[in-house]
Amino acid sequence: MQAEEPRQRTGCSVAGTVSIEVGFLPGCHLSRIGPLETQTLSVPILQVRDVVKRYATVTAVNGVSLTVRAGERFALLGPNGAGKSSLIRMVLGLTRPDAGGISLHFDGAITPPGHANAARIGYLPEERGLYQDVPLLRTLTYFATLRGMTSRAGEAAAREWLERLHLADRAREPVKALSKGNQQKVQLASALLHRPALAILDEPFSGLDPLNQEYFLGLIRDLAAEGTTVLFSAHQMQLVERLADRIAIMQAGRIVLEGTPAQLAAAWHAGDVLVMQVAPGDDPAPLARHAAVAAVHREGEEVRLTLRRGVPVGDLLADAARTCTIRAVRTERASLHDIYVQTLGGNPAAAGPEAA
């Protein structure tokens, strides 16, 4: 089986009527899901086809198509205003597309977004919200019943999650007694305790210290290993790179690049990164004209030159020495951060309307 090529997108405007009709989902393929030891037939759990969403004069989502496969960890990236939240709201059934279609595949049935799928989806919103005066056990039991569980089953699941989060001894304490990091753990548990088939996590690492980021990373990996498909958005590129099986980058309502981390690097010809320590007054911008340089990024006295694959570096260091005072130099592998910045052109204003 040949490796799937990365998809570099160009946007197009899609006209027509809204289609949320159930239809055949193409693209079935053999893949390894979660902890299974044998290959199983994987169908898409989510398919978005040419979706458009407009708000007054703003087109927040403009012809987006993507497929999330059962069992994978799919990252939806992009700057604020790129259209990620608008797309997620449509997948959840909170809003409807103005054109295109969205299909969800659960237990052999293909359905449109909506309330009927509430028990199969877990959603962690970017804006957190817990009842501060309510004890932890009661809070989680309540959220479980909202997702179709009985009170008895919900309490059992809540106790299981409190044990998992090392908060069982605080089950009777109010939410406000917890640190911010522990409150975020409870918020995550509230979205997952009903064992959803699809978990949608909007900025799960936001506001967490490095230790809690690592803890959440482990929880999400465990979740996927247990069979839950994870669709998440985040701005912490180093965590996304460690977690995601596939990535889609959105800009101005469109998906501009999609694939595995390795495929994204290949699509942009991203090779090694040459990192130089230079003097404060040096201007490395002219180095962007060198044939071997794909991008130049500076942070303080550190200059990062993303190198093109297969292009001889030859006299690059000599050119750099004529341009800057080089105090130290090293090479690194191109990171997802480098690819992200290069893809979006380093221009936050190009992200799209804030309404998205």
Contacts in CASP RR format, 6 or more apart in sequence:
PFRMAT RR
TARGET T0000
AUTHOR 0000-0000-0000
METHOD contacts of the structure
MODEL  1
MQAEEPRQRTGCSVAGTVSIEVGFLPGCHLSRIGPLETQTLSVPILQVRD
VVKRYATVTAVNGVSLTVRAGERFALLGPNGAGKSSLIRMVLGLTRPDAG
GISLHFDGAITPPGHANAARIGYLPEERGLYQDVPLLRTLTYFATLRGMT
SRAGEAAAREWLERLHLADRAREPVKALSKGNQQKVQLASALLHRPALAI
LDEPFSGLDPLNQEYFLGLIRDLAAEGTTVLFSAHQMQLVERLADRIAIM
QAGRIVLEGTPAQLAAAWHAGDVLVMQVAPGDDPAPLARHAAVAAVHREG
EEVRLTLRRGVPVGDLLADAARTCTIRAVRTERASLHDIYVQTLGGNPAA
AGPEAA
1 29 0 8 1.000
1 30 0 8 1.000
3 263 0 8 1.000
4 259 0 8 1.000
4 263 0 8 1.000
5 263 0 8 1.000
6 257 0 8 1.000
6 258 0 8 1.000
6 259 0 8 1.000
6 260 0 8 1.000
6 263 0 8 1.000
6 264 0 8 1.000
6 266 0 8 1.000
6 267 0 8 1.000
7 255 0 8 1.000
7 257 0 8 1.000
7 258 0 8 1.000
7 259 0 8 1.000
8 256 0 8 1.000
8 257 0 8 1.000
8 258 0 8 1.000
8 267 0 8 1.000
9 254 0 8 1.000
9 255 0 8 1.000
9 256 0 8 1.000
9 257 0 8 1.000
9 258 0 8 1.000
10 254 0 8 1.000
10 256 0 8 1.000
11 62 0 8 1.000
11 63 0 8 1.000
11 254 0 8 1.000
11 256 0 8 1.000
12 62 0 8 1.000
12 63 0 8 1.000
13 52 0 8 1.000
13 59 0 8 1.000
13 62 0 8 1.000
13 63 0 8 1.000
14 50 0 8 1.000
14 51 0 8 1.000
14 52 0 8 1.000
14 62 0 8 1.000
14 63 0 8 1.000
14 99 0 8 1.000
14 100 0 8 1.000
15 99 0 8 1.000
16 99 0 8 1.000
16 100 0 8 1.000
17 99 0 8 1.000
18 96 0 8 1.000
18 97 0 8 1.000
18 98 0 8 1.000
18 99 0 8 1.000
18 100 0 8 1.000
18 101 0 8 1.000
19 49 0 8 1.000
19 99 0 8 1.000
19 100 0 8 1.000
19 101 0 8 1.000
20 96 0 8 1.000
20 97 0 8 1.000
20 101 0 8 1.000
20 102 0 8 1.000
20 103 0 8 1.000
20 112 0 8 1.000
20 113 0 8 1.000
21 112 0 8 1.000
22 103 0 8 1.000
22 110 0 8 1.000
22 111 0 8 1.000
22 112 0 8 1.000
23 103 0 8 1.000
23 110 0 8 1.000
25 43 0 8 1.000
25 44 0 8 1.000
25 47 0 8 1.000
25 103 0 8 1.000
25 105 0 8 1.000
25 110 0 8 1.000
27 43 0 8 1.000
27 44 0 8 1.000
27 67 0 8 1.000
28 41 0 8 1.000
28 42 0 8 1.000
28 43 0 8 1.000
29 41 0 8 1.000
29 42 0 8 1.000
29 69 0 8 1.000
30 39 0 8 1.000
30 40 0 8 1.000
30 41 0 8 1.000
30 42 0 8 1.000
31 39 0 8 1.000
31 40 0 8 1.000
31 42 0 8 1.000
31 69 0 8 1.000
31 72 0 8 1.000
32 39 0 8 1.000
32 40 0 8 1.000
33 40 0 8 1.000
33 42 0 8 1.000
33 70 0 8 1.000
33 71 0 8 1.000
33 227 0 8 1.000
34 71 0 8 1.000
34 224 0 8 1.000
34 225 0 8 1.000
34 226 0 8 1.000
34 227 0 8 1.000
35 225 0 8 1.000
35 226 0 8 1.000
35 227 0 8 1.000
42 69 0 8 1.000
42 70 0 8 1.000
42 71 0 8 1.000
43 69 0 8 1.000
43 70 0 8 1.000
43 105 0 8 1.000
43 108 0 8 1.000
44 67 0 8 1.000
44 68 0 8 1.000
44 69 0 8 1.000
44 70 0 8 1.000
44 103 0 8 1.000
44 105 0 8 1.000
45 68 0 8 1.000
45 69 0 8 1.000
45 70 0 8 1.000
45 71 0 8 1.000
45 104 0 8 1.000
45 105 0 8 1.000
45 106 0 8 1.000
45 197 0 8 1.000
45 198 0 8 1.000
45 229 0 8 1.000
46 66 0 8 1.000
46 67 0 8 1.000
46 68 0 8 1.000
46 91 0 8 1.000
46 102 0 8 1.000
46 103 0 8 1.000
46 104 0 8 1.000
46 105 0 8 1.000
46 198 0 8 1.000
46 229 0 8 1.000
46 231 0 8 1.000
47 66 0 8 1.000
47 67 0 8 1.000
47 68 0 8 1.000
47 102 0 8 1.000
47 103 0 8 1.000
47 105 0 8 1.000
48 64 0 8 1.000
48 65 0 8 1.000
48 66 0 8 1.000
48 67 0 8 1.000
48 87 0 8 1.000
48 91 0 8 1.000
48 101 0 8 1.000
48 102 0 8 1.000
49 65 0 8 1.000
49 100 0 8 1.000
49 101 0 8 1.000
49 102 0 8 1.000
49 103 0 8 1.000
50 63 0 8 1.000
50 64 0 8 1.000
50 65 0 8 1.000
50 99 0 8 1.000
50 100 0 8 1.000
50 101 0 8 1.000
51 61 0 8 1.000
51 63 0 8 1.000
51 64 0 8 1.000
51 65 0 8 1.000
51 87 0 8 1.000
51 90 0 8 1.000
51 97 0 8 1.000
51 99 0 8 1.000
51 100 0 8 1.000
51 101 0 8 1.000
51 102 0 8 1.000
52 59 0 8 1.000
52 61 0 8 1.000
52 62 0 8 1.000
52 63 0 8 1.000
52 64 0 8 1.000
52 97 0 8 1.000
52 98 0 8 1.000
52 99 0 8 1.000
52 100 0 8 1.000
53 59 0 8 1.000
53 60 0 8 1.000
53 61 0 8 1.000
53 86 0 8 1.000
53 87 0 8 1.000
53 90 0 8 1.000
53 95 0 8 1.000
53 97 0 8 1.000
53 98 0 8 1.000
54 60 0 8 1.000
54 98 0 8 1.000
55 86 0 8 1.000
55 355 0 8 1.000
58 353 0 8 1.000
58 355 0 8 1.000
58 356 0 8 1.000
59 253 0 8 1.000
60 81 0 8 1.000
60 83 0 8 1.000
60 86 0 8 1.000
60 253 0 8 1.000
60 353 0 8 1.000
60 355 0 8 1.000
60 356 0 8 1.000
61 83 0 8 1.000
61 86 0 8 1.000
61 87 0 8 1.000
61 90 0 8 1.000
61 97 0 8 1.000
61 253 0 8 1.000
61 356 0 8 1.000
62 252 0 8 1.000
62 253 0 8 1.000
62 254 0 8 1.000
63 99 0 8 1.000
63 100 0 8 1.000
63 253 0 8 1.000
63 254 0 8 1.000
64 87 0 8 1.000
64 250 0 8 1.000
64 253 0 8 1.000
64 254 0 8 1.000
64 255 0 8 1.000
65 255 0 8 1.000
66 248 0 8 1.000
66 255 0 8 1.000
66 258 0 8 1.000
68 74 0 8 1.000
68 198 0 8 1.000
68 229 0 8 1.000
68 231 0 8 1.000
69 229 0 8 1.000
70 105 0 8 1.000
70 229 0 8 1.000
71 224 0 8 1.000
71 227 0 8 1.000
71 228 0 8 1.000
71 229 0 8 1.000
71 230 0 8 1.000
72 224 0 8 1.000
72 229 0 8 1.000
72 230 0 8 1.000
72 245 0 8 1.000
72 246 0 8 1.000
73 220 0 8 1.000
73 221 0 8 1.000
73 224 0 8 1.000
73 229 0 8 1.000
73 230 0 8 1.000
73 232 0 8 1.000
73 243 0 8 1.000
73 244 0 8 1.000
73 245 0 8 1.000
73 246 0 8 1.000
74 229 0 8 1.000
74 230 0 8 1.000
74 231 0 8 1.000
74 232 0 8 1.000
74 244 0 8 1.000
74 245 0 8 1.000
74 246 0 8 1.000
74 247 0 8 1.000
74 248 0 8 1.000
75 232 0 8 1.000
75 233 0 8 1.000
75 234 0 8 1.000
75 240 0 8 1.000
75 243 0 8 1.000
75 244 0 8 1.000
75 246 0 8 1.000
75 247 0 8 1.000
75 248 0 8 1.000
76 84 0 8 1.000
76 87 0 8 1.000
76 88 0 8 1.000
76 231 0 8 1.000
76 232 0 8 1.000
76 233 0 8 1.000
76 248 0 8 1.000
76 250 0 8 1.000
77 84 0 8 1.000
77 233 0 8 1.000
77 234 0 8 1.000
77 235 0 8 1.000
77 237 0 8 1.000
77 240 0 8 1.000
77 247 0 8 1.000
77 248 0 8 1.000
77 249 0 8 1.000
77 250 0 8 1.000
77 340 0 8 1.000
78 84 0 8 1.000
78 233 0 8 1.000
78 249 0 8 1.000
78 250 0 8 1.000
78 251 0 8 1.000
78 340 0 8 1.000
78 344 0 8 1.000
78 351 0 8 1.000
79 251 0 8 1.000
79 344 0 8 1.000
79 348 0 8 1.000
79 351 0 8 1.000
79 352 0 8 1.000
80 351 0 8 1.000
80 354 0 8 1.000
81 351 0 8 1.000
81 352 0 8 1.000
81 353 0 8 1.000
81 354 0 8 1.000
81 355 0 8 1.000
81 356 0 8 1.000
82 250 0 8 1.000
82 251 0 8 1.000
82 252 0 8 1.000
82 253 0 8 1.000
82 351 0 8 1.000
82 352 0 8 1.000
82 356 0 8 1.000
83 250 0 8 1.000
83 253 0 8 1.000
83 352 0 8 1.000
83 356 0 8 1.000
84 202 0 8 1.000
84 233 0 8 1.000
84 250 0 8 1.000
84 356 0 8 1.000
85 126 0 8 1.000
85 202 0 8 1.000
85 356 0 8 1.000
86 95 0 8 1.000
86 253 0 8 1.000
86 356 0 8 1.000
87 250 0 8 1.000
88 200 0 8 1.000
88 202 0 8 1.000
88 231 0 8 1.000
88 233 0 8 1.000
89 95 0 8 1.000
90 96 0 8 1.000
90 97 0 8 1.000
90 102 0 8 1.000
90 113 0 8 1.000
91 102 0 8 1.000
91 104 0 8 1.000
91 113 0 8 1.000
91 200 0 8 1.000
91 231 0 8 1.000
92 113 0 8 1.000
92 114 0 8 1.000
92 121 0 8 1.000
92 123 0 8 1.000
92 200 0 8 1.000
93 113 0 8 1.000
93 114 0 8 1.000
102 112 0 8 1.000
102 113 0 8 1.000
103 110 0 8 1.000
103 111 0 8 1.000
103 112 0 8 1.000
104 110 0 8 1.000
104 111 0 8 1.000
104 112 0 8 1.000
104 113 0 8 1.000
104 117 0 8 1.000
104 120 0 8 1.000
104 121 0 8 1.000
104 198 0 8 1.000
106 117 0 8 1.000
106 120 0 8 1.000
106 197 0 8 1.000
106 198 0 8 1.000
107 197 0 8 1.000
111 117 0 8 1.000
118 147 0 8 1.000
118 148 0 8 1.000
119 147 0 8 1.000
119 148 0 8 1.000
119 194 0 8 1.000
119 196 0 8 1.000
120 196 0 8 1.000
120 197 0 8 1.000
120 198 0 8 1.000
121 196 0 8 1.000
121 197 0 8 1.000
121 198 0 8 1.000
121 199 0 8 1.000
121 200 0 8 1.000
122 147 0 8 1.000
122 191 0 8 1.000
122 192 0 8 1.000
122 194 0 8 1.000
122 196 0 8 1.000
122 198 0 8 1.000
122 199 0 8 1.000
122 200 0 8 1.000
123 191 0 8 1.000
123 199 0 8 1.000
123 200 0 8 1.000
123 202 0 8 1.000
124 187 0 8 1.000
124 188 0 8 1.000
124 191 0 8 1.000
124 199 0 8 1.000
124 200 0 8 1.000
124 201 0 8 1.000
124 202 0 8 1.000
124 204 0 8 1.000
125 202 0 8 1.000
126 202 0 8 1.000
126 203 0 8 1.000
126 206 0 8 1.000
128 183 0 8 1.000
128 184 0 8 1.000
128 187 0 8 1.000
129 187 0 8 1.000
130 139 0 8 1.000
130 175 0 8 1.000
130 183 0 8 1.000
130 186 0 8 1.000
130 187 0 8 1.000
130 190 0 8 1.000
131 139 0 8 1.000
131 175 0 8 1.000
132 174 0 8 1.000
132 175 0 8 1.000
132 176 0 8 1.000
133 174 0 8 1.000
133 175 0 8 1.000
133 176 0 8 1.000
134 142 0 8 1.000
134 174 0 8 1.000
134 175 0 8 1.000
135 171 0 8 1.000
135 172 0 8 1.000
135 173 0 8 1.000
135 174 0 8 1.000
135 175 0 8 1.000
136 158 0 8 1.000
136 162 0 8 1.000
136 167 0 8 1.000
136 170 0 8 1.000
136 171 0 8 1.000
136 172 0 8 1.000
136 173 0 8 1.000
136 174 0 8 1.000
136 175 0 8 1.000
136 178 0 8 1.000
136 186 0 8 1.000
137 155 0 8 1.000
137 158 0 8 1.000
137 159 0 8 1.000
137 162 0 8 1.000
137 171 0 8 1.000
137 172 0 8 1.000
139 175 0 8 1.000
139 186 0 8 1.000
139 190 0 8 1.000
140 154 0 8 1.000
140 157 0 8 1.000
140 158 0 8 1.000
140 161 0 8 1.000
140 162 0 8 1.000
140 186 0 8 1.000
140 189 0 8 1.000
140 190 0 8 1.000
140 193 0 8 1.000
141 151 0 8 1.000
141 154 0 8 1.000
141 155 0 8 1.000
141 158 0 8 1.000
143 190 0 8 1.000
143 191 0 8 1.000
143 193 0 8 1.000
144 153 0 8 1.000
144 154 0 8 1.000
144 155 0 8 1.000
144 157 0 8 1.000
144 158 0 8 1.000
144 193 0 8 1.000
144 194 0 8 1.000
145 151 0 8 1.000
145 154 0 8 1.000
147 193 0 8 1.000
147 194 0 8 1.000
147 196 0 8 1.000
148 194 0 8 1.000
149 157 0 8 1.000
149 194 0 8 1.000
154 193 0 8 1.000
154 194 0 8 1.000
157 193 0 8 1.000
157 194 0 8 1.000
157 195 0 8 1.000
158 171 0 8 1.000
158 189 0 8 1.000
158 193 0 8 1.000
159 168 0 8 1.000
159 171 0 8 1.000
160 193 0 8 1.000
161 189 0 8 1.000
161 192 0 8 1.000
161 193 0 8 1.000
162 168 0 8 1.000
162 170 0 8 1.000
162 171 0 8 1.000
162 189 0 8 1.000
164 189 0 8 1.000
165 182 0 8 1.000
165 185 0 8 1.000
165 186 0 8 1.000
165 189 0 8 1.000
167 178 0 8 1.000
167 182 0 8 1.000
167 185 0 8 1.000
167 186 0 8 1.000
170 177 0 8 1.000
170 178 0 8 1.000
175 183 0 8 1.000
175 186 0 8 1.000
178 186 0 8 1.000
180 207 0 8 1.000
181 207 0 8 1.000
181 208 0 8 1.000
181 209 0 8 1.000
181 212 0 8 1.000
184 207 0 8 1.000
184 208 0 8 1.000
184 212 0 8 1.000
184 216 0 8 1.000
185 212 0 8 1.000
185 215 0 8 1.000
185 216 0 8 1.000
188 201 0 8 1.000
188 204 0 8 1.000
188 216 0 8 1.000
188 219 0 8 1.000
191 199 0 8 1.000
191 201 0 8 1.000
192 199 0 8 1.000
192 223 0 8 1.000
192 228 0 8 1.000
195 226 0 8 1.000
195 228 0 8 1.000
196 228 0 8 1.000
197 228 0 8 1.000
197 229 0 8 1.000
198 228 0 8 1.000
198 229 0 8 1.000
198 230 0 8 1.000
198 231 0 8 1.000
199 223 0 8 1.000
199 228 0 8 1.000
199 229 0 8 1.000
199 230 0 8 1.000
199 231 0 8 1.000
199 232 0 8 1.000
200 231 0 8 1.000
200 232 0 8 1.000
201 220 0 8 1.000
201 230 0 8 1.000
201 231 0 8 1.000
201 232 0 8 1.000
201 233 0 8 1.000
202 232 0 8 1.000
202 233 0 8 1.000
203 233 0 8 1.000
203 234 0 8 1.000
203 235 0 8 1.000
204 216 0 8 1.000
204 220 0 8 1.000
204 232 0 8 1.000
204 234 0 8 1.000
205 213 0 8 1.000
205 216 0 8 1.000
205 217 0 8 1.000
205 234 0 8 1.000
205 236 0 8 1.000
205 239 0 8 1.000
206 234 0 8 1.000
206 235 0 8 1.000
208 216 0 8 1.000
213 236 0 8 1.000
213 239 0 8 1.000
217 239 0 8 1.000
217 242 0 8 1.000
217 243 0 8 1.000
220 230 0 8 1.000
220 232 0 8 1.000
220 243 0 8 1.000
221 243 0 8 1.000
223 230 0 8 1.000
224 230 0 8 1.000
232 243 0 8 1.000
232 244 0 8 1.000
234 240 0 8 1.000
237 335 0 8 1.000
237 336 0 8 1.000
237 337 0 8 1.000
237 340 0 8 1.000
238 335 0 8 1.000
238 336 0 8 1.000
238 337 0 8 1.000
240 247 0 8 1.000
240 336 0 8 1.000
241 261 0 8 1.000
241 335 0 8 1.000
241 336 0 8 1.000
244 261 0 8 1.000
245 260 0 8 1.000
246 258 0 8 1.000
246 259 0 8 1.000
246 260 0 8 1.000
247 257 0 8 1.000
247 258 0 8 1.000
247 259 0 8 1.000
247 260 0 8 1.000
247 261 0 8 1.000
247 264 0 8 1.000
247 336 0 8 1.000
248 255 0 8 1.000
248 257 0 8 1.000
248 258 0 8 1.000
248 259 0 8 1.000
249 255 0 8 1.000
249 256 0 8 1.000
249 257 0 8 1.000
249 258 0 8 1.000
249 264 0 8 1.000
249 340 0 8 1.000
249 343 0 8 1.000
249 344 0 8 1.000
250 256 0 8 1.000
251 343 0 8 1.000
251 344 0 8 1.000
251 350 0 8 1.000
251 351 0 8 1.000
251 352 0 8 1.000
252 350 0 8 1.000
252 351 0 8 1.000
252 352 0 8 1.000
253 352 0 8 1.000
253 356 0 8 1.000
256 343 0 8 1.000
256 344 0 8 1.000
257 264 0 8 1.000
257 267 0 8 1.000
257 268 0 8 1.000
257 339 0 8 1.000
257 343 0 8 1.000
259 267 0 8 1.000
261 336 0 8 1.000
264 270 0 8 1.000
264 336 0 8 1.000
264 339 0 8 1.000
264 343 0 8 1.000
265 271 0 8 1.000
265 334 0 8 1.000
265 339 0 8 1.000
266 309 0 8 1.000
268 294 0 8 1.000
268 339 0 8 1.000
268 342 0 8 1.000
268 343 0 8 1.000
269 294 0 8 1.000
269 308 0 8 1.000
269 309 0 8 1.000
269 310 0 8 1.000
270 294 0 8 1.000
270 306 0 8 1.000
270 309 0 8 1.000
270 334 0 8 1.000
270 338 0 8 1.000
270 339 0 8 1.000
270 342 0 8 1.000
271 294 0 8 1.000
271 306 0 8 1.000
271 307 0 8 1.000
271 308 0 8 1.000
271 309 0 8 1.000
271 333 0 8 1.000
271 334 0 8 1.000
272 307 0 8 1.000
272 331 0 8 1.000
272 332 0 8 1.000
272 333 0 8 1.000
272 334 0 8 1.000
273 304 0 8 1.000
273 305 0 8 1.000
273 306 0 8 1.000
273 307 0 8 1.000
273 331 0 8 1.000
273 332 0 8 1.000
273 333 0 8 1.000
273 334 0 8 1.000
273 335 0 8 1.000
273 338 0 8 1.000
274 304 0 8 1.000
274 305 0 8 1.000
274 307 0 8 1.000
274 313 0 8 1.000
274 316 0 8 1.000
274 329 0 8 1.000
274 330 0 8 1.000
274 331 0 8 1.000
275 302 0 8 1.000
275 303 0 8 1.000
275 304 0 8 1.000
275 305 0 8 1.000
275 329 0 8 1.000
275 330 0 8 1.000
275 331 0 8 1.000
275 332 0 8 1.000
276 284 0 8 1.000
276 302 0 8 1.000
276 303 0 8 1.000
276 305 0 8 1.000
276 320 0 8 1.000
276 324 0 8 1.000
276 326 0 8 1.000
276 327 0 8 1.000
276 328 0 8 1.000
276 329 0 8 1.000
277 301 0 8 1.000
277 302 0 8 1.000
277 303 0 8 1.000
277 326 0 8 1.000
277 327 0 8 1.000
277 328 0 8 1.000
277 329 0 8 1.000
278 284 0 8 1.000
278 301 0 8 1.000
278 302 0 8 1.000
278 303 0 8 1.000
278 324 0 8 1.000
278 325 0 8 1.000
278 326 0 8 1.000
278 327 0 8 1.000
279 301 0 8 1.000
279 324 0 8 1.000
279 325 0 8 1.000
279 327 0 8 1.000
280 300 0 8 1.000
280 301 0 8 1.000
282 303 0 8 1.000
282 323 0 8 1.000
282 324 0 8 1.000
282 325 0 8 1.000
283 323 0 8 1.000
283 324 0 8 1.000
284 296 0 8 1.000
284 298 0 8 1.000
284 303 0 8 1.000
284 305 0 8 1.000
284 320 0 8 1.000
284 323 0 8 1.000
284 324 0 8 1.000
285 296 0 8 1.000
286 323 0 8 1.000
287 293 0 8 1.000
287 296 0 8 1.000
287 303 0 8 1.000
287 305 0 8 1.000
287 316 0 8 1.000
287 319 0 8 1.000
287 320 0 8 1.000
287 323 0 8 1.000
288 295 0 8 1.000
288 296 0 8 1.000
290 316 0 8 1.000
290 319 0 8 1.000
291 308 0 8 1.000
291 311 0 8 1.000
292 307 0 8 1.000
292 308 0 8 1.000
292 311 0 8 1.000
292 312 0 8 1.000
292 313 0 8 1.000
292 314 0 8 1.000
292 316 0 8 1.000
293 305 0 8 1.000
293 306 0 8 1.000
293 307 0 8 1.000
293 308 0 8 1.000
293 316 0 8 1.000
294 306 0 8 1.000
294 307 0 8 1.000
294 308 0 8 1.000
294 342 0 8 1.000
295 305 0 8 1.000
295 306 0 8 1.000
295 338 0 8 1.000
295 341 0 8 1.000
295 342 0 8 1.000
296 303 0 8 1.000
296 304 0 8 1.000
296 305 0 8 1.000
296 306 0 8 1.000
297 303 0 8 1.000
297 304 0 8 1.000
297 306 0 8 1.000
297 338 0 8 1.000
297 341 0 8 1.000
298 304 0 8 1.000
301 327 0 8 1.000
303 324 0 8 1.000
304 338 0 8 1.000
305 316 0 8 1.000
305 320 0 8 1.000
306 334 0 8 1.000
306 338 0 8 1.000
306 342 0 8 1.000
307 313 0 8 1.000
307 334 0 8 1.000
317 326 0 8 1.000
317 329 0 8 1.000
320 326 0 8 1.000
344 350 0 8 1.000
344 351 0 8 1.000
END
